[in-house]
């Protein structure tokens, strides 16, 4: 009986599978899915390097290392992450687990591993078509760095007047207007590009950097490698980042406006998805789209405090993040998901054994969908209708059109599409929904509460009666087989 069931469902899986190998011709930042890793707080595999580890101290090393990341590369590939963004890995002062207390820009922090480990990580990642981006610190050094101790270089550093964070209290700020400092930092950037096969830099606290220096640095990087990614990290969301938006060599900038609006909307059922669209319209450059990072409260914690289900809410948020223009960024552990309200909890080691298989599977599905259809990474984007807290968005690219429907409402909602020509149908890829034209010439998309769907536009070929007949035949054969087996079993018992 079990064997018959297995064969039956295998046949169904083959029949409904519809492969589509469409890929964009060349990769760019809009095609990436970024996975952000705080190296010390990810995975401890090399226990010989645990000299500074103190698990009971949230401000000390907890043991994550480069080998621990290498060990999870197959997992990243399975979930569709295309780029790893590593926290700073340069040699740091004691307890510099975050990577911002740099004492030597030209060596790997021994707590994380060796240069060979980094080479291995990059090589193995590239085998899986995964890029590796390193966070580059250009604004600060540890107050124990030789530069900070050199009286002959006192004009290399300036007073740090910005509010102190948990990591900045032991730092001094570099004077990026000093030509010698600029030359030094350019040399650092060149060194890691020459020494390794990394694919990009995330510039830490780019909003605090000198505009002139950033222009010089980005021109230098792109001159060496035009395909090398330059991402801009934002330290203070209230800072004016006009100078970053004007720098067209930056591939993507962290978007805190979208972060604020997305977390507000998706953390509470009933809030209109259309509210996020207004924040998106203010975006004039490629954005890094996220709902949490190492400095914020975990998104799962926020939604849980509002009584929302993690799988349901993450499915809505991921659908939005993965289908709007921009670059989705997932912070480590989001795929499990992980909780945490304070800094210590938000930056705790990843708990790999605490995952929700259904959420992990959804990460896989939505990333596969994004990678499958170029329209979801390159297309135009517009909102075509809303009903309550449900909205429908349209993306178009070349000859391809897709619709994204997200219902964040506490009730079922429906939105009618009237800009689609007659004779088409909408095929859903998340819930296998199909929408056909009604007698008014409209396509009415209805969704149950707190669900989402991504539709491709196809020609309406009507019902496939041959296929349906075949399925019915399979069912009949299955039933007949069950009856025959049951009779034989009764006959054996009677004997």
C-alpha positions as CSV (number, residue, x, y, z in Angstrom):
1,X,0.0,0.0,0.0
2,X,2.7,2.5,0.9
3,X,4.6,1.7,-2.3
4,X,1.5,2.4,-4.4
5,X,1.0,5.7,-2.6
6,X,4.6,6.7,-3.2
7,X,4.4,5.9,-6.9
8,X,1.1,7.8,-7.2
9,X,2.3,11.0,-5.7
10,X,5.6,10.8,-7.6
11,X,3.6,10.7,-10.8
12,X,1.6,13.7,-9.8
13,X,4.7,15.7,-8.9
14,X,6.2,15.0,-12.3
15,X,3.0,15.9,-14.1
16,X,2.6,19.3,-12.4
17,X,6.2,20.3,-12.6
18,X,6.7,23.0,-15.2
19,X,10.4,23.9,-15.6
20,X,11.4,27.4,-16.6
21,X,15.1,28.0,-17.1
22,X,14.9,31.7,-18.0
23,X,17.9,33.6,-16.6
24,X,19.1,37.1,-17.0
25,X,22.1,37.5,-19.3
26,X,24.4,39.0,-16.8
27,X,24.4,39.4,-13.0
28,X,24.1,42.8,-11.2
29,X,23.3,43.9,-7.7
30,X,19.6,43.8,-8.3
31,X,19.8,40.0,-8.9
32,X,21.5,39.3,-5.6
33,X,20.0,38.0,-2.3
34,X,22.3,39.1,0.5
35,X,22.9,37.1,3.7
36,X,24.5,39.2,6.4
37,X,26.8,37.4,8.8
38,X,28.4,38.6,12.1
39,X,31.4,36.2,11.9
40,X,31.9,35.8,15.6
41,X,28.2,35.1,16.2
42,X,27.5,32.6,13.4
43,X,29.0,29.2,13.8
44,X,31.9,27.9,15.9
45,X,33.7,25.0,14.1
46,X,37.4,25.7,14.9
47,X,37.5,25.3,18.7
48,X,41.2,25.6,18.8
49,X,40.7,29.4,18.4
50,X,38.5,29.9,21.4
51,X,41.2,31.7,23.5
52,X,39.0,34.8,24.0
53,X,35.6,33.1,24.1
54,X,33.4,34.0,27.0
55,X,29.9,32.9,26.3
56,X,28.5,34.6,29.4
57,X,29.7,38.0,28.3
58,X,27.7,39.6,25.5
59,X,30.6,42.0,24.7
60,X,33.2,39.2,24.3
61,X,34.0,36.7,21.6
62,X,31.5,33.8,21.3
63,X,33.6,31.7,18.9
64,X,32.2,32.0,15.4
65,X,34.9,31.6,12.7
66,X,35.5,31.3,8.9
67,X,35.4,27.5,9.0
68,X,32.0,27.7,10.6
69,X,30.8,29.7,7.6
70,X,32.4,27.3,5.1
71,X,30.5,24.4,6.8
72,X,27.2,26.1,5.9
73,X,27.8,26.9,2.3
74,X,25.5,24.1,1.0
75,X,22.8,25.5,3.3
76,X,23.2,28.9,1.8
77,X,23.0,27.5,-1.7
78,X,19.8,25.6,-0.9
79,X,18.1,28.7,0.4
80,X,19.1,30.7,-2.7
81,X,21.4,33.3,-1.0
82,X,23.7,34.6,-3.7
83,X,26.0,36.9,-1.7
84,X,27.4,36.6,1.8
85,X,28.2,39.9,3.6
86,X,30.8,39.3,6.3
87,X,31.4,41.6,9.2
88,X,35.0,43.0,9.4
89,X,37.6,40.2,9.7
90,X,40.8,42.3,10.1
91,X,42.8,41.8,13.3
92,X,41.2,43.5,16.2
93,X,42.0,44.6,19.8
94,X,41.0,42.1,22.5
95,X,37.2,41.6,22.7
96,X,36.7,43.2,19.3
97,X,34.2,40.5,18.3
98,X,32.3,42.9,16.1
99,X,35.4,43.8,14.0
100,X,35.5,47.5,14.5
101,X,38.5,47.7,16.9
102,X,41.0,47.3,14.1
103,X,44.7,47.1,15.0
104,X,46.0,45.7,11.7
105,X,44.2,46.2,8.4
106,X,46.5,43.7,6.6
107,X,45.8,40.5,8.5
108,X,42.9,38.2,9.5
109,X,41.7,38.3,13.1
110,X,43.2,35.1,14.6
111,X,40.0,34.4,16.4
112,X,38.3,34.0,13.1
113,X,40.9,31.9,11.3
114,X,43.7,32.5,8.7
115,X,44.1,34.0,5.3
116,X,44.0,30.4,4.0
117,X,40.6,30.0,5.6
118,X,39.4,33.1,3.9
119,X,40.7,31.9,0.5
120,X,38.9,28.5,1.1
121,X,35.7,30.2,2.0
122,X,35.7,32.4,-1.2
123,X,36.8,29.5,-3.4
124,X,34.1,27.1,-2.1
125,X,31.5,29.9,-2.2
126,X,32.3,30.6,-5.9
127,X,31.9,26.9,-6.7
128,X,28.3,27.3,-5.6
129,X,27.8,30.6,-7.5
130,X,27.8,32.5,-4.2
131,X,29.7,35.8,-3.9
132,X,31.5,37.1,-0.8
133,X,31.5,40.7,0.3
134,X,33.6,42.0,3.2
135,X,32.7,44.9,5.4
136,X,35.4,47.5,5.1
137,X,36.0,50.0,7.9
138,X,37.4,53.3,6.7
139,X,36.2,55.7,9.4
140,X,37.6,54.2,12.6
141,X,40.5,52.4,14.1
142,X,41.1,51.0,17.6
143,X,42.7,53.5,20.0
144,X,45.4,50.9,20.4
145,X,46.2,50.9,16.7
146,X,49.9,52.0,15.9
147,X,48.6,55.0,14.0
148,X,46.7,56.3,17.1
149,X,49.8,55.8,19.2
150,X,52.1,57.6,16.7
151,X,52.6,61.2,17.7
152,X,54.0,62.0,14.3
153,X,50.6,61.1,12.9
154,X,48.4,63.0,15.2
155,X,46.9,64.8,12.2
156,X,45.7,61.4,11.0
157,X,43.0,61.2,13.6
158,X,40.3,63.6,14.7
159,X,38.0,63.8,17.7
160,X,35.0,61.5,17.4
161,X,32.0,63.7,18.3
162,X,29.3,61.2,17.3
163,X,27.3,59.4,20.1
164,X,29.1,56.5,21.5
165,X,28.0,53.0,20.7
166,X,29.0,49.7,22.3
167,X,31.8,49.4,19.8
168,X,32.9,53.0,19.2
169,X,34.0,53.8,22.7
170,X,37.5,52.2,22.1
171,X,38.0,53.9,18.7
172,X,39.5,57.0,17.2
173,X,38.2,58.6,14.0
174,X,40.4,58.8,11.0
175,X,40.8,62.2,9.2
176,X,39.7,61.2,5.8
177,X,40.5,64.7,4.5
178,X,44.1,64.1,5.1
179,X,45.7,63.0,1.8
180,X,48.0,60.6,3.6
181,X,45.1,58.9,5.3
182,X,43.3,58.6,2.0
183,X,46.3,57.0,0.4
184,X,46.6,54.6,3.3
185,X,42.9,53.5,3.1
186,X,43.1,53.2,-0.7
187,X,46.1,50.9,-0.2
188,X,44.1,48.8,2.3
189,X,41.2,48.5,-0.2
190,X,43.6,47.5,-3.0
191,X,45.4,45.0,-0.8
192,X,42.3,42.8,-0.1
193,X,41.2,43.0,-3.7
194,X,44.6,41.9,-4.9
195,X,45.2,39.3,-2.1
196,X,41.8,37.6,-2.4
197,X,39.0,37.0,-4.9
198,X,36.3,38.8,-2.9
199,X,33.4,40.3,-4.9
200,X,32.7,43.5,-3.0
201,X,32.9,45.8,0.0
202,X,30.3,47.0,2.3
203,X,31.5,50.4,3.5
204,X,30.9,50.6,7.2
205,X,29.3,53.9,8.3
206,X,29.4,55.3,4.8
207,X,27.0,58.1,6.0
208,X,29.8,59.3,8.3
209,X,32.5,59.3,5.7
210,X,33.9,62.3,3.7
211,X,32.1,62.7,0.5
212,X,35.4,63.5,-1.3
213,X,37.0,60.4,0.1
214,X,34.1,58.2,-0.8
215,X,34.2,59.4,-4.4
216,X,37.9,58.8,-4.6
217,X,37.6,55.3,-3.0
218,X,34.7,54.2,-5.2
219,X,36.5,55.4,-8.4
220,X,39.6,53.6,-7.4
221,X,37.7,50.3,-6.8
222,X,35.6,50.5,-10.0
223,X,38.8,51.3,-12.0
224,X,40.3,48.0,-10.7
225,X,37.2,46.0,-11.2
226,X,34.0,47.5,-12.6
227,X,32.0,44.4,-11.4
228,X,33.1,44.8,-7.8
229,X,30.2,45.6,-5.6
230,X,30.2,48.7,-3.4
231,X,27.5,48.7,-0.7
232,X,26.9,51.6,1.7
233,X,26.2,50.9,5.3
234,X,24.2,53.6,7.3
235,X,25.3,54.2,10.9
236,X,22.8,56.9,11.8
237,X,19.4,56.7,10.0
238,X,18.9,60.4,10.8
239,X,22.0,61.5,8.9
240,X,21.6,63.3,5.5
241,X,22.7,60.8,2.9
242,X,22.4,63.0,-0.1
243,X,26.1,62.7,-0.9
244,X,25.6,58.9,-1.0
245,X,22.7,59.1,-3.4
246,X,24.7,61.4,-5.6
247,X,27.6,58.9,-5.8
248,X,26.4,56.7,-8.8
249,X,29.3,54.3,-8.2
250,X,27.7,52.9,-5.1
251,X,25.7,49.8,-6.1
252,X,23.2,49.9,-3.2
253,X,22.5,51.9,0.0
254,X,20.8,50.6,3.2
255,X,17.2,51.9,3.1
256,X,16.0,52.7,6.7
257,X,12.8,54.4,5.4
258,X,11.7,51.2,3.9
259,X,12.9,49.3,7.0
260,X,10.8,51.4,9.3
261,X,7.7,51.2,7.1
262,X,7.9,47.4,6.4
263,X,8.4,46.5,10.1
264,X,5.5,48.8,11.1
265,X,3.1,47.2,8.5
266,X,4.1,43.5,8.6
267,X,4.5,43.4,12.4
268,X,0.7,44.0,12.8
269,X,-2.2,42.4,10.9
270,X,-4.6,44.9,9.3
271,X,-2.1,47.5,8.3
272,X,-2.2,48.4,4.6
273,X,0.6,47.1,2.4
274,X,0.0,50.3,0.3
275,X,1.7,52.3,3.1
276,X,5.1,50.7,2.2
277,X,4.6,51.7,-1.5
278,X,4.7,55.3,-0.5
279,X,8.1,54.9,1.2
280,X,9.4,53.0,-1.8
281,X,8.4,55.8,-4.2
282,X,10.8,58.1,-2.3
283,X,13.7,55.8,-3.3
284,X,15.8,57.0,-6.2
285,X,18.7,54.5,-6.1
286,X,19.2,50.8,-5.6
287,X,18.3,50.0,-2.0
288,X,19.3,47.2,0.4
289,X,15.9,46.1,1.8
290,X,15.8,44.5,5.2
291,X,13.6,44.1,8.3
292,X,16.3,43.7,10.8
293,X,20.1,43.7,11.2
294,X,22.7,43.2,14.0
295,X,21.8,46.7,15.5
296,X,18.0,46.3,15.6
297,X,15.5,44.3,17.4
298,X,14.8,41.0,15.6
299,X,11.9,41.2,13.3
300,X,10.5,37.9,14.7
301,X,10.6,39.4,18.1
302,X,8.6,42.4,17.0
303,X,5.9,40.4,15.2
304,X,5.7,37.9,18.1
305,X,5.0,40.7,20.6
306,X,2.0,41.7,18.4
307,X,0.7,38.1,18.5
308,X,1.5,37.3,14.9
309,X,2.6,33.9,13.7
310,X,6.3,33.8,12.5
311,X,5.7,31.6,9.4
312,X,2.7,33.7,8.3
313,X,4.3,37.1,8.8
314,X,7.7,36.2,7.4
315,X,6.0,34.7,4.3
316,X,4.3,38.1,3.7
317,X,7.5,40.1,4.4
318,X,9.7,37.9,2.2
319,X,7.3,38.0,-0.7
320,X,7.4,41.8,-0.6
321,X,11.2,42.0,-0.1
322,X,12.0,39.5,-2.9
323,X,9.6,40.9,-5.5
324,X,10.0,44.7,-5.3
325,X,13.0,46.6,-6.9
326,X,16.0,46.5,-4.7
327,X,18.4,44.0,-3.0
328,X,16.9,41.9,-0.2
329,X,19.2,41.4,2.8
330,X,18.6,38.7,5.4
331,X,20.4,38.8,8.7
332,X,21.8,35.5,10.0
333,X,19.2,33.3,11.6
334,X,16.2,34.8,9.9
335,X,15.5,31.6,8.1
336,X,15.0,29.7,11.4
337,X,13.7,32.2,12.7
338,X,15.5,33.7,15.6
339,X,14.2,36.0,18.3
340,X,15.8,38.8,20.3
341,X,15.0,42.2,21.7
342,X,18.2,43.7,23.1
343,X,21.7,43.8,21.5
344,X,22.8,40.7,23.4
345,X,19.9,38.7,22.1
346,X,20.0,40.1,18.6
347,X,23.6,39.1,18.3
348,X,23.5,35.7,19.9
349,X,25.0,32.7,18.2
350,X,22.8,31.1,15.5
351,X,20.7,28.3,16.9
352,X,20.7,25.9,14.0
353,X,18.6,23.2,15.7
354,X,15.7,25.5,16.5
355,X,14.4,26.1,13.0
356,X,11.0,25.9,11.5
357,X,11.2,23.6,8.5
358,X,8.2,25.3,6.8
359,X,9.8,28.7,7.0
360,X,13.1,27.3,5.7
361,X,11.2,25.8,2.8
362,X,9.5,29.1,2.1
363,X,12.9,30.8,1.9
364,X,13.8,28.3,-0.7
365,X,10.6,28.7,-2.7
366,X,10.6,32.5,-2.8
367,X,14.3,32.8,-3.7
368,X,13.8,30.2,-6.4
369,X,11.0,32.3,-7.8
370,X,13.1,35.5,-7.7
371,X,15.9,33.7,-9.5
372,X,13.6,32.1,-12.0
373,X,12.0,35.3,-13.4
374,X,14.1,38.3,-14.5
375,X,11.0,40.5,-14.3
376,X,11.2,40.3,-10.5
377,X,14.7,41.8,-10.5
378,X,14.7,44.1,-13.4
379,X,11.1,45.1,-14.2
380,X,9.1,48.3,-13.7
381,X,7.1,48.4,-10.5
382,X,3.7,49.9,-9.8
383,X,0.7,49.4,-7.5
384,X,-2.4,48.5,-9.5
385,X,-5.0,48.2,-6.8
386,X,-5.8,47.9,-3.1
387,X,-8.6,46.6,-0.9
388,X,-8.3,47.2,2.8
389,X,-4.8,46.0,3.8
390,X,-4.3,44.0,0.6
391,X,-2.4,45.4,-2.4
392,X,-1.6,44.1,-5.8
393,X,1.6,45.2,-7.6
394,X,2.7,44.8,-11.2
395,X,6.2,44.2,-12.6
396,X,7.0,44.4,-16.3
397,X,10.2,43.6,-18.1
398,X,10.6,43.3,-21.8
399,X,7.7,41.0,-22.8
400,X,7.1,39.5,-19.4
401,X,4.6,40.7,-16.8
402,X,3.9,39.4,-13.2
403,X,1.5,40.4,-10.5
404,X,2.3,40.3,-6.7
405,X,-0.6,40.1,-4.4
406,X,-0.1,40.5,-0.6
407,X,-3.0,40.5,1.8
408,X,-2.0,41.7,5.3
409,X,-5.6,42.0,6.3
410,X,-7.4,40.1,9.0
411,X,-10.1,39.2,6.4
412,X,-10.2,37.9,2.9
413,X,-9.8,40.6,0.3
414,X,-10.0,40.9,-3.5
415,X,-8.6,43.3,-6.1
416,X,-9.7,43.4,-9.7
417,X,-7.1,43.9,-12.5
418,X,-8.5,45.7,-15.6
419,X,-5.3,46.5,-17.5
420,X,-4.7,43.0,-18.7
421,X,-5.8,42.0,-22.2
422,X,-8.5,39.4,-22.8
423,X,-7.7,35.8,-23.3
424,X,-5.1,35.5,-20.5
425,X,-4.9,33.8,-17.1
426,X,-2.9,34.5,-14.0
427,X,-1.0,31.5,-12.7
428,X,0.1,31.6,-9.0
429,X,3.4,30.1,-7.9
430,X,3.1,30.2,-4.1
431,X,-0.4,28.8,-3.6
432,X,-1.1,27.3,-7.1
433,X,-4.0,29.8,-7.6
434,X,-5.4,30.4,-11.1
435,X,-7.3,33.6,-12.0
436,X,-9.3,33.8,-15.2
437,X,-11.1,36.6,-16.9
438,X,-14.7,37.2,-15.7
439,X,-17.7,38.4,-17.7
440,X,-16.7,42.0,-17.0
441,X,-13.4,41.6,-18.7
442,X,-11.5,41.8,-15.4
443,X,-9.3,39.5,-13.5
444,X,-10.3,39.3,-9.8
445,X,-7.5,38.3,-7.5
446,X,-8.9,37.1,-4.2
447,X,-6.7,36.1,-1.2
448,X,-7.4,34.6,2.2
449,X,-6.3,36.6,5.2
450,X,-2.6,37.0,5.7
451,X,-1.5,35.3,2.5
452,X,0.5,36.2,-0.6
453,X,0.7,35.1,-4.1
454,X,2.9,35.8,-7.1
455,X,1.3,35.4,-10.5
456,X,2.7,35.0,-14.0
457,X,0.6,36.0,-17.0
458,X,-0.2,33.1,-19.4
459,X,-2.5,32.5,-22.3
460,X,-5.8,31.0,-21.2
461,X,-6.0,27.6,-22.8
462,X,-9.1,26.7,-20.8
463,X,-9.3,23.5,-18.8
464,X,-6.9,20.8,-19.8
465,X,-9.5,18.0,-20.1
466,X,-6.9,15.5,-21.4
467,X,-4.8,16.1,-18.3
468,X,-7.8,16.1,-16.0
469,X,-9.0,12.8,-17.6
470,X,-5.6,11.3,-17.1
471,X,-5.6,12.3,-13.4
472,X,-9.1,10.8,-13.0
473,X,-7.8,7.6,-14.7
474,X,-4.9,7.5,-12.3
475,X,-7.2,7.9,-9.3
476,X,-9.5,5.1,-10.7
477,X,-6.5,2.8,-11.1
478,X,-5.4,3.6,-7.6
479,X,-8.8,2.8,-6.2
480,X,-9.0,-0.4,-8.2
481,X,-5.5,-1.4,-6.9
482,X,-6.6,-0.7,-3.3
483,X,-9.8,-2.9,-3.8
484,X,-7.8,-5.7,-5.2
485,X,-5.2,-5.6,-2.5
486,X,-7.9,-5.5,0.2
487,X,-9.6,-8.6,-1.3
488,X,-6.4,-10.5,-1.5
489,X,-5.6,-9.6,2.1
490,X,-9.1,-10.8,3.2
491,X,-8.6,-14.1,1.2
492,X,-5.3,-14.7,3.0
493,X,-6.8,-14.1,6.4
494,X,-9.7,-16.5,5.6
495,X,-7.3,-19.2,4.6
